[in-house]
């Protein structure tokens, strides 16, 4: 997939933060061509529904489709699409429709003003539509539309006029679930139900979409609102999990490579393209949205790639923080939507399991109502829709849904850390200082002793369940506080799985001189001295020595010195901590 060029004498701008397709083309920005998916969309159905996580380019895709189908843009088809795939493969539907584009992220306000603001936005959009397409309808079309503030009446009148004047209508809805998700989180199930059930104003409007428009395309971040609005979800065909649309949003590795090569050849990007892509992959790659696409290349988060590339071009190096600050805002929204601060034990255990093991098996549920989000498969599916999980494999009817990358992994670990901080705030400065000593000088004991002290004080004060899983979860959270390492729990080494490998992030922090394998062992309170010694020598020391023989460690450790650390705990207390010599 190639991107369009601007003029021969200029370098294309990066479209960071720009979701207006027309503006991207007019300003000569770099555009990753996704127009080859247009025929697939047309073949799929006339009424389509698609869910993708935030920051994957949904709004830009819809803006592109609007330009393609808009009858008023017919004279600019070559300007927009002449250098894109669809320019030489146009479909019969190009520039055929009067397009109504609704973006429900524009609907904001307090719960008392929400209905008024919703109708106000819809009225404005319909009035603008009437002015734009007046020439296609009768002489008094725009005047009639503007004279009536009843949105239902306007939509019905629009549908009748379109049929009378043989004007095909295309409805594009961006962020269809944005304000309803906000209502669900901030005001609860009862208020949300009032919008989406019975005679709720949002449900009321949705009833008019399908009968009055020839084509409808709706995008959002979850299928929850769609289920509640339609109670049978027959308004549109759900193409979210179809393999033919797996790469329609986000970037493939080939697309990323082409973009980086362009800016390298333009002299704006310094460094080896392969090395930069390998640096990004653990952070932004590995999304798969369809079981049928498991054998294909994975998908990069497009906004994250642009964030990285813009920093590389401007500063000459990778971002100090590989996570775009805007993504943290998205994470906070996601936390509110799934109510992470109000999880009951079952859903909390799901989060713990995913954070500690990196994956979970579940069915992927295509639709479910908000009232049933607490069910196991529904909650896991919701994490998938929000981009917190992705398809990594399957076992019969069950999908293996895993953490896609380090960017998301840190969000899980951050959640665990927040949970522990609620019990007892950690001494973050002390841990940061100890982490630096371990990374730069190899003085690892302060780090492990500090985390162990925090574990004892935090867990004992609330009498949390003792056990290996709680110990693993605590260390998972605390070992991810620093940026020098990418913490890899349960890394497979020599046909076994080490508890933790602190993988040095040498691409970003070349000063790191030491790497670590950490093996944690947990003793029951009534374990005898003989049992403790047997566990230490047979289960811990022999295991970690075997892990160290794995050939791939040489590549993972790079130029750093590898340390093998074993820690043994009884209950909440550290009882033994030593470095094991490599064989």
Secondary structure, DSSP 4 states (H G I P E B T S, - for coil): -PBP---TTSPPBP-TT---HHHHHHTTB--B--GGGHHHHHHH-SEEEEE--TTSSHHHHHHHHHHHHBGGGGGGHHHHHTTSGGGSS--TTTT-BEEEEEEGGG--S-TTTHHHHHHHHHHHHHHHHHHHTGGGS-TTHHHHHHH---HHHHHHHHHHHHHHTT--EEEEEESTTHHHHHHHHHHHHHHHHHHHSTT-HHHHHHHHHHHH-SEEEEEES-SHHHHHHHSS--SSEE-TT-GGGTTSSSB-HHHHHHHHHHHHHTT---S-HHHHHHHHHHHH--B---GGGTTS--BB-HHHHHHHHHHHHHHSS--SSSS-HHHHHHHHHHHHHTTGGG--HHHHHHHHHHHHHSEEEE---S---GGGTTSHHHHHHHHHHTTS-EEEEEETTEEEEE--SHHHHHHHHHHHHHHHHHHS---HHHHHHHHHHHHHT---HHHHHHHHHHHHHHHHHTTPPPSHHHHHHHHHHHTTSSSSEEEEEEEEETTEEEEEEEEE-TTT-TT--EEEEEEEEEE-TT--HHHHHHIIIIIIIHHHHHHTT-THHHHHHTTSEEEEEEEEEETTEEEEEEEEPP-
